[in-house]
C-alpha cells in the first residue's frame, strides 16, 4: 500500500530546495530515519508531522493527502 503522504513529503522538501539531512536536523532525527519516512518504510510520528506542517506552512490534511473527497 502506498501512503499518500510520502510523495507529498518528498515534493514539499524538494520544492523548498532542502536535503533529507536538513529536514532530519529540523526533526532531530538521522538522515537515514528521515529517508525511511520518505520511502514509507517507517510511519511518520505525529510529532514530526506537526513539525513539518508548521515548517512548510501546510495543514495536516494537505500533508496527509486528505484534501480530496474520500
Number of C-alpha atoms within 10 A of each C-alpha: 4 8 13 13 22 21 17 16 21 18 13 16 18 12 10 10 10 12 13 19 16 15 18 17 13 13 16 11 13 15 17 12 16 23 17 15 18 22 17 17 12 12 12 16 9 10 10 16 18 14 13 21 18 12 11 14 10 13 16 17 12 13 22 17 16 13 11 7 4 4
